Amino acid sequence: MTTEGFRKEAFCFSGLLIETHGLFCVACLYKFVYSHESSQIKYEMGKTGLSSRKIFTLLIVAFLVHNCEEAIMMNGKAAESPVEVIKPLTYSQFLFAVSFLSIIVLAIYIFAIKTRNNKTYLFISMAIAAGLLINAFIPHIVVALYTLNYTPGLVTAVLFILPISMLLLSKNKPLFESRRQMVYQIVIGLATAYGVFAITIVVAKLLI
């Protein structure tokens, strides 16, 4: 195996290890949080069925599984871009970026799920749900339709990310005082999220 091949395998293993460890952390935190979840939060976040926080947890699990699908199905190839002027990430850069983003999202999820401040929770969960919903369409579904080919991450984006993010947005909608407030928080959250995403891409290109 060449040095470059070894680096790709090492990055792939590291990325998958982070995703697997992330799933384990989510499972442990899920059990801990909901065994101690106050009756007030249960009442405010959903009287019956799955609460908003439980749906949010499912969305984070779907996000990590989605990242695993992308890492595995790219199979050492550079990320493809349908727009010629946009230079795609190499496989190593992609694994670095997706692993770093997974760590950030997990940290934010842990903070949001443990907070007793419902406004903070709503802001974070809506931003992540809206961001992942957009990501399911752009690039995954749009690129798949444009190229008429499977794109890494398409299956989990359609089967998990799309329905769960829509369910979470729908579940949280009645908890806002007005539609304007909801839209405002989503816009601010998306701007912050895509800012972090852009910085991650730049860092990946500079370091890898």
C-alpha positions, 0 to 999 in steps of 0.5 A: 500500500502506498503512503497516500493509500495508507493515509486514505485508509487511516482517515476513513477509519478515524472518521468512522470511529468518530461516527461510531463513538458519536452514536454510542454517546447519543445512545448513552445520553438519550437514556440518561436525559430521558430517565431524568427528564422533568415532567414540565419539559415533557409537558411543554415539548409534547404531551403524547407520543415522541417529544421534540427532544426525542425526535431531535435525538433521532435526527442526530442519530440519522445525521451520524448514520448519514455521514457514515454512508457518505464516508463508506460510499465515496470509497476514497474518491474526491467529492463530486461537484456539478458546478465546475467553478466549485473545486470539490474536496479530496476524500481526505479533506472530506473525511476531516470536514465531516468528522469535525462537523460531527464533533461540533454537532454532537457538542451542540446537541449535548448542550441543547438536550440538557438545557432547561431553557426551552428557547435555547433548545428550540433555537438549536434544534430548529437550526439543525433540523432546517439545515439538515432538511436543506442538505437533504435536497442540496446537494443530495437529491438535486445532484442525484436528479441532475446526474441521474446517478446515486450520490453518497448519502442519498439513501439516508438523506431520503429515508431518514434526514428528510422525514425526521427533520420535517417531523421535528420542525412540525413538532416545534412549530406550535411552541413559538409565539408567532410564525415570524419568530420561528422564521427569524430564529431559523434564518439566524440559526442557518446563517450561523450553521453555514458559517461554521460549515464554511469555516470547516471547509476552509480549515480542511483545505488548509490542513489536509 
